[in-house]
C-alpha cells in the first residue's frame, strides 16, 4: 500500500481545481448532459477520504467516468506507475482461462519492455510484483525500476519475466508513454510488404512519418501491402503519412473541433489546411508560421480555426487498391482515424476486430500538488462528417483474437490478411 501524502484539505483543493478545469476545457460545453456539479458532490466524500493516494487517484478517475468519454484520467506529473500500454508497450484483454477470467496479453510491440522481457501474445498475466490481478482489477506497473511479472506461457508453463520499466517522457498534448520500435517492416513474400506501426508520437509526427517513408523505400517495389495498427494507441498527425500512402492525390481526411470553434465549421473555407509533414523539425517550425494568424495566444495553443487534415499527394504506388489494414480492439485514436479514412474512400480492406470507438484530441492540465487531469478537448470528425467517438468500426473480415492459438506462436489475423491481400 502507498502512504498517504496529501492531507484532506489539499485533496479538496485538487478536487476544486478539477471541477473548474472540466467545466472550462471539456470539449462539450453541455458536458454531455451530465450534472457535473452534482457528480462532484456525490463523489466528494469518497475522493477526500480515500485511504491512500493510489485510491485517491482512482476515485478522481471514477468521478471523471461520469462524463462517459475516453481520453480521460488523473495522473501525476511524473507518474510512479502506469498501465501496460503506456509503460511496457503491450495491451491485454480479459479471456477465459482454466475456468476463470484472466488478463491475457494481446499486442506486444517489438522493442518495448514487455517484448524485451520475453512476454508474447497469448501469455496469461497472473501477478505483478507478487500481487495477483484478475478482471476487473487492472495491473499497475511501477516505473523507473525492475518489475516482476508472473505469466502462463506456451505449454501452460508458469514463468516469471523481469521487466525494466522506464519513466515515460511527458509531452505536450499526450499522456506519458514509453515508445517501442515505431515501425517494423518486412516482406511476407515476393509481392507483399508488411508494415507495423506501434504508435504515432508527437503532435505532427516527423519521426514516425520519416520512419514510415524509409520502410516503404526499403520494401519497394511491392505490389501489395499489409498495414498493421493492432494495439496502436494513436497519437498525432504522423498518421497522415500512412493515409497518404493509400492514395496518389490530396483527399480531405477530417478535423478536430473544440468548443471555441463550433461556430466556424459551417463553411469549408473557414478551415486551415494541413497536408504536408516536413522531413525535419527545423522545417516544421518554418511551416508553423502559416498558422500564426489563427493562434490566440500562442502560449495557450488555442487555434481560432479548425485544421483540416488532407493527404500529402505522394503520387501513385504499385500497391494502391491492394492494401489490407489490420486492426483490433486496442487500435485507438489516430489508428481509428486511419481505418475510417480507408473505409470512407474504399482504399483498403480491414481485417481483424472492431476498433473501440475512442477518438478525441486530448490535453492535460495541472490541478495542483503534482496532479494533472487528461481531458478530451476536441472531437474528431471525418471529412464525411462521421464522428468516431463511441462508434466502433467493424472490420470487413472479422478474425477474433484467440489466446490459445497465440500462445502457440501463430497469428490467424495476419494469416487472413495475407490471404485477403493476395486476392486483390
SVG drawing of the C-alpha trace seen along z (x, -y; Angstrom):
<svg xmlns="http://www.w3.org/2000/svg" viewBox="-28 -37 44 65">
<polyline fill="none" stroke="black" stroke-width="0.4" points="0.0,0.0 1.1,-3.6 1.5,-6.1 -1.0,-9.0 0.9,-12.2 -1.9,-14.6 -4.0,-16.0 -7.7,-16.2 -7.6,-20.0 -5.1,-19.5 -7.3,-16.9 -10.2,-19.3 -8.0,-21.9 -7.3,-19.3 -11.0,-18.4 -12.0,-22.1 -9.4,-22.7 -10.6,-19.5 -14.2,-20.7 -13.3,-24.1 -10.9,-22.6 -13.5,-20.2 -16.1,-23.0 -13.8,-25.2 -11.9,-22.9 -14.0,-19.8 -14.8,-19.6 -18.6,-19.6 -19.9,-22.9 -23.1,-21.0 -20.9,-18.4 -22.8,-15.6 -25.9,-16.4 -24.2,-15.4 -24.9,-17.3 -21.2,-17.8 -21.6,-19.8 -23.9,-17.1 -21.5,-14.4 -18.7,-16.1 -20.8,-16.4 -21.8,-12.7 -18.1,-11.6 -16.7,-14.2 -16.5,-12.1 -15.0,-9.0 -12.4,-11.3 -11.4,-13.1 -11.5,-10.1 -9.6,-7.6 -7.1,-5.7 -4.1,-6.1 -3.0,-8.4 -3.4,-5.5 -7.1,-5.1 -7.5,-8.9 -6.4,-8.9 -8.8,-6.0 -11.7,-7.9 -11.0,-11.0 -10.9,-8.9 -14.2,-7.3 -15.7,-10.8 -14.4,-11.6 -16.0,-8.4 -19.4,-10.2 -18.6,-12.1 -18.8,-8.8 -16.0,-9.5 -12.5,-8.3 -9.1,-10.0 -9.7,-11.0 -8.0,-10.3 -5.8,-11.7 -2.1,-11.2 1.0,-12.7 3.3,-14.9 6.0,-12.2 3.8,-9.2 5.3,-6.5 3.2,-3.8 1.3,-3.3 -0.8,-0.9 0.6,1.8 0.1,0.0 1.7,-3.2 4.8,-1.9 5.6,1.6 4.2,1.3 1.7,4.1 -2.0,4.4 -4.2,7.1 -7.8,8.3 -10.0,10.4 -10.3,14.1 -11.5,17.3 -8.5,19.3 -8.9,22.6 -12.5,21.7 -11.9,18.0 -11.5,14.7 -7.8,13.6 -5.9,10.8 -4.2,12.1 -1.6,10.2 -2.8,9.5 -0.5,6.9 3.2,6.9 5.2,4.3 8.7,5.0 11.4,3.1 9.1,2.4 9.8,3.5 7.3,6.4 8.8,7.7 12.4,7.4 11.5,9.4 10.1,12.3 6.3,11.7 4.4,12.8 0.8,12.5 -1.4,15.1 0.6,15.2 -1.7,15.0 -0.9,12.4 -1.1,13.7 0.7,11.3 2.8,8.1 5.4,7.9 3.7,10.8 0.3,9.0 -2.4,11.1 -4.6,9.3 -7.9,10.6 -10.5,8.7 -11.9,6.2 -8.9,5.1 -6.2,3.8 -2.5,4.3 -0.2,1.4 3.5,1.2 5.9,-0.8 8.1,-3.0 11.8,-3.6 12.5,-0.1 12.7,3.6 9.2,5.2 8.5,8.9 5.6,10.3 4.2,13.9 2.7,15.3 1.5,18.6 3.2,19.2 3.3,21.8 2.6,25.3 0.8,23.8 4.2,23.2 4.1,20.8 7.1,18.4 8.4,15.1 9.5,12.2 11.6,9.3 10.9,6.0 12.9,2.8 10.1,0.2 11.5,-3.3 9.9,-6.5 7.9,-7.6 8.6,-11.1 5.9,-13.8 5.0,-15.5 2.5,-18.3 -1.0,-17.1 -0.1,-13.5 -0.2,-11.2 3.2,-9.9 4.0,-6.8 7.0,-4.6 7.7,-4.0 8.5,-0.7 10.1,-0.5 8.0,-2.9 7.9,-0.9 8.6,2.7 8.7,3.8 9.4,6.9 8.5,8.8 6.0,11.6 6.6,12.9 7.9,11.6 4.9,9.3 3.7,8.4 5.1,5.9 4.2,5.7 4.3,2.5 3.5,2.4 3.3,-0.9 3.3,-0.9 2.2,-4.5 2.1,-7.9 4.1,-10.1 4.4,-13.8 1.9,-16.5 3.0,-16.5 4.9,-13.2 8.1,-14.0 9.9,-10.9 7.2,-8.4 6.5,-9.9 10.2,-9.6 10.3,-6.0 7.3,-5.0 8.7,-6.6 12.1,-4.8 10.3,-1.5 8.3,-1.8 11.5,-2.7 13.3,0.4 10.3,2.6 9.9,1.2 8.8,2.4 5.8,4.3 2.5,4.9 0.6,5.5 0.8,4.0 -0.4,5.0 -0.5,2.2 -0.8,3.4 -2.1,1.0 -3.2,3.6 -2.5,2.3 -1.6,-1.2 -2.9,-3.8 -2.8,-6.6 -1.1,-9.9 -0.6,-12.9 -0.7,-13.9 2.1,-11.4 -0.8,-9.1 -1.2,-11.5 1.8,-9.9 0.2,-6.4 -3.0,-7.8 -1.1,-9.5 0.4,-6.2 -3.1,-4.9 -4.0,-7.4 -2.0,-9.4 -3.8,-12.7 -4.8,-15.1 -8.0,-13.9 -9.7,-15.6 -9.3,-13.4 -11.1,-15.2 -10.7,-17.7 -10.9,-18.1 -13.1,-20.8 -13.0,-22.3 -15.8,-24.2 -14.5,-27.6 -14.6,-26.5 -18.1,-25.2 -19.4,-28.3 -16.6,-28.1 -17.2,-24.9 -20.3,-25.7 -18.2,-26.6 -15.1,-24.8 -13.1,-28.0 -13.1,-28.5 -10.6,-25.7 -6.8,-25.9 -5.3,-23.1 -2.5,-20.8 -1.4,-18.5 2.4,-18.0 4.7,-16.7 8.1,-18.2 11.2,-16.0 12.8,-17.9 11.7,-19.7 13.5,-22.8 11.2,-23.0 8.3,-22.2 8.9,-25.5 9.0,-27.4 5.8,-25.7 4.2,-26.6 4.3,-30.3 1.4,-29.7 -0.8,-29.1 0.2,-32.2 -2.9,-34.3 -5.1,-31.6 -3.4,-31.3 -4.6,-33.2 -2.5,-33.2 0.5,-31.1 1.4,-30.0 -2.1,-28.7 -2.2,-26.9 -5.9,-27.6 -6.4,-27.8 -9.2,-30.0 -9.9,-27.9 -10.1,-24.1 -7.3,-22.5 -8.5,-20.1 -6.1,-17.2 -5.6,-16.5 -3.4,-13.8 0.0,-14.8 -0.3,-13.9 2.7,-11.5 1.7,-10.1 0.9,-6.6 2.2,-3.5 2.1,0.0 0.2,1.3 -2.7,-1.1 -6.1,0.6 -4.2,3.7 -3.9,2.8 -5.2,4.6 -5.4,2.8 -5.0,5.0 -6.9,3.5 -8.2,4.8 -9.9,3.6 -6.7,1.9 -6.3,-0.3 -7.5,-3.7 -7.4,-7.4 -5.3,-8.2 -5.3,-4.5 -9.1,-4.6 -8.8,-7.8 -6.7,-5.8 -9.2,-2.9 -12.1,-5.3 -10.3,-7.2 -9.5,-4.0 -13.1,-2.8 -14.8,-6.0 -12.6,-6.2 -12.5,-2.4 -8.7,-2.4 -8.2,0.8 -9.9,3.9 -10.0,4.0 -9.2,7.4 -9.2,8.3 -11.5,7.0 -13.7,3.9 -11.9,0.8 -13.2,-0.6 -14.5,-3.9 -12.2,-6.1 -11.2,-9.2 -10.6,-12.5 -7.9,-15.2 -6.7,-15.4 -4.6,-17.6 -3.5,-17.6 -4.0,-20.4 -2.4,-20.9 -4.8,-20.6 -2.3,-21.0 0.2,-19.1 1.8,-17.4 -1.5,-16.1 -2.7,-16.5 -6.1,-15.7 -6.2,-14.4 -9.3,-15.7 -10.7,-15.4 -10.7,-19.0 -11.8,-18.4 -14.0,-15.9 -12.8,-14.4 -15.0,-14.5 -14.1,-12.7 -14.4,-14.6 -17.7,-12.8 -18.8,-14.1 -18.5,-10.7 -17.9,-11.1 -15.9,-8.1 -16.1,-8.6 -18.5,-6.0 -18.8,-4.3 -16.6,-1.3 -15.5,-0.5 -16.4,3.1 -13.8,5.0 -14.6,6.2 -13.2,9.6 -13.6,10.4 -11.0,12.6 -11.2,12.7 -8.1,12.9 -7.6,16.5 -5.2,16.6 -4.7,20.3 -3.6,20.1 -1.4,17.0 0.4,18.9 1.5,21.4 3.1,18.6 0.5,18.4 -1.3,15.3 -4.6,16.1 -5.4,12.4 -2.1,11.9 -2.7,15.1 -6.1,13.9 -4.7,10.5 -2.2,12.2 -4.8,14.4 -7.1,11.4 -4.5,9.1 -3.2,11.9 -6.7,12.0 -6.7,8.2"/>
</svg>
